[in-house]
Amino acid sequence: MNIFCFTQQGLKKQVNTDAMLVTGEGFISNPWIINEQKEYSHYNKTESDRYIALVADGLGSLFASKLSTTVFNNDFINTFDLVGEQEIFYWISESFVRLELTAAAQSKDDTEKSTSGSSIAGIIHFEQIGTFIFNSGDAKVYALKNDKVKLVSRDHSFDGVLENCACAGGGHYISIEGALRDRTVSYFIVTGSFTEYANSKHTSIEDVILDIAKDKDNSENMIKKLKEMYKDADDNFSIIGVIN
């Protein structure tokens, strides 16, 4: 499979508060943890049969997005011994709880940090079990198969107000869609701002993904397309592609 990631600071943003993580058996010695980058891209071909990939939108504070990726990366090695679907569900849930507790502890004397949040979306893949989709907030995961794109994560909102996760104040919402076993599906993990910009400047986010995927055997070309499409974006945006 090919895995690529790309992030870019928005023209009207002082700092890129998005963060990204890609780690797994093939990445343990050198996991990708990307944050505070005006622009960053990377791609790799890997045969890893266990890995995690996620994006975190810091919502104005690097604290939340950094913390999100750090918590998931530090604990990922513990999933190597997991043997079933239910165990992975538990691990994802426990990671979010750990995120809440760590955030609360680290921000107890900092008002700005204590109210910061982070929308997160990602996938965990186990070759023998399947691919698990998880998210909280409005970061999203799209699946691609046979030139059809489908949103497979669920946004969290109440009366039009987005409920964000990973905030030190608590109150997170988590969705876990588990054990998608079709090995031919590709996944695109994006921040909410990525989707909003695609829908406003292009026909739809689905069309953008299809256009990018035309070069699915060449990650460098996919990244070039993304740079061109989003060169005038005001907001930060990030994407990870897992191409099967």
Backbone hydrogen bonds, N-H to C=O, Kabsch-Sander energy under -0.5 kcal/mol:
donor,donor_aa,acceptor,acceptor_aa,energy
2,N,243,I,-2.2
3,I,44,N,-2.8
4,F,241,G,-2.3
5,C,42,H,-2.6
6,F,239,I,-2.5
7,T,40,Y,-2.5
8,Q,237,F,-2.2
9,Q,38,K,-3.7
11,L,233,A,-2.6
12,K,234,D,-1.6
13,K,10,G,-1.6
17,T,15,V,-0.9
19,A,56,A,-2.4
20,M,34,I,-2.3
21,L,54,L,-2.3
22,V,32,W,-2.2
23,T,52,I,-2.4
25,E,50,R,-2.1
27,F,24,G,-1.6
28,I,24,G,-1.6
30,N,27,F,-1.5
32,W,22,V,-2.7
33,I,31,P,-0.8
34,I,20,M,-2.6
35,N,33,I,-0.5
36,E,16,N,-0.8
36,E,18,D,-0.6
40,Y,7,T,-2.3
42,H,5,C,-2.0
44,N,3,I,-2.3
46,T,1,M,-2.3
46,T,44,N,-0.5
51,Y,125,H,-1.6
52,I,23,T,-3.2
53,A,123,I,-2.3
54,L,21,L,-2.4
55,V,121,A,-2.5
56,A,19,A,-2.8
57,D,119,S,-2.8
58,G,17,T,-1.0
58,G,56,A,-0.6
61,S,58,G,-1.4
64,A,61,S,-0.6
65,S,61,S,-1.0
66,K,62,L,-2.6
67,L,63,F,-2.2
68,S,64,A,-2.2
69,T,65,S,-1.8
70,T,66,K,-2.4
71,V,67,L,-2.5
72,F,68,S,-1.9
73,N,69,T,-2.5
74,N,70,T,-2.6
75,D,71,V,-1.2
76,F,72,F,-0.7
76,F,73,N,-0.8
77,I,73,N,-0.5
78,N,75,D,-1.2
79,T,76,F,-2.3
80,F,77,I,-1.4
81,D,78,N,-0.7
82,L,79,T,-1.7
88,I,84,G,-1.4
89,F,85,E,-2.1
90,Y,86,Q,-2.3
91,W,87,E,-2.1
92,I,88,I,-2.5
93,S,89,F,-2.3
94,E,90,Y,-2.9
95,S,91,W,-2.1
96,F,92,I,-1.8
97,V,93,S,-2.1
98,R,94,E,-2.7
99,L,95,S,-2.0
100,E,96,F,-2.1
101,L,97,V,-2.5
102,T,98,R,-2.7
103,A,99,L,-2.5
104,A,100,E,-2.5
105,A,101,L,-2.2
106,Q,102,T,-2.5
107,S,103,A,-1.3
108,K,105,A,-0.6
110,D,107,S,-1.8
114,S,110,D,-2.4
115,T,111,T,-0.9
115,T,112,E,-0.7
116,S,113,K,-1.3
118,S,165,C,-2.9
119,S,57,D,-1.3
120,I,136,S,-2.3
121,A,55,V,-2.0
122,G,134,F,-2.6
123,I,53,A,-2.4
124,I,132,F,-2.1
125,H,51,Y,-2.8
126,F,130,G,-2.5
127,E,49,D,-2.7
129,I,126,F,-1.4
130,G,126,F,-2.9
131,T,180,L,-2.1
132,F,124,I,-3.2
133,I,177,E,-3.9
134,F,122,G,-2.5
135,N,175,S,-2.0
136,S,120,I,-2.9
140,K,190,V,-2.7
142,Y,188,F,-2.8
143,A,150,K,-3.1
144,L,186,S,-2.7
145,K,148,K,-2.3
148,K,145,K,-1.4
150,K,143,A,-2.4
152,V,141,V,-2.6
152,V,150,K,-0.5
153,S,141,V,-0.9
156,H,137,G,-0.9
157,S,155,D,-0.6
158,F,161,V,-2.7
161,V,158,F,-1.6
162,L,160,G,-0.5
163,E,156,H,-1.9
164,N,162,L,-0.7
168,A,113,K,-0.6
168,A,116,S,-0.8
170,G,167,C,-2.3
175,S,135,N,-2.4
177,E,133,I,-3.2
178,G,176,I,-0.6
180,L,131,T,-2.5
181,R,179,A,-0.8
183,R,181,R,-0.7
185,V,182,D,-1.1
186,S,144,L,-2.4
187,Y,242,V,-2.4
188,F,142,Y,-2.5
189,I,240,I,-3.0
190,V,140,K,-2.6
190,V,188,F,-0.5
191,T,238,S,-1.6
195,T,191,T,-1.4
196,E,192,G,-2.3
197,Y,193,S,-2.3
198,A,194,F,-2.2
199,N,195,T,-2.4
200,S,196,E,-1.5
201,K,197,Y,-2.5
202,H,198,A,-2.0
208,V,204,S,-1.8
209,I,205,I,-2.4
210,L,206,E,-2.3
211,D,207,D,-2.4
212,I,208,V,-2.5
213,A,209,I,-2.6
214,K,210,L,-0.7
214,K,211,D,-0.8
215,D,212,I,-1.8
216,K,213,A,-1.8
218,N,215,D,-2.7
222,M,218,N,-1.6
223,I,219,S,-2.2
224,K,220,E,-2.0
225,K,221,N,-2.2
226,L,222,M,-2.0
227,K,223,I,-2.5
228,E,224,K,-2.0
229,M,225,K,-2.7
230,Y,226,L,-2.2
231,K,228,E,-0.8
233,A,230,Y,-1.5
237,F,8,Q,-1.9
239,I,6,F,-2.4
240,I,189,I,-2.2
241,G,4,F,-2.7
242,V,187,Y,-3.1
243,I,2,N,-3.5
243,I,241,G,-0.6
244,N,242,V,-0.6
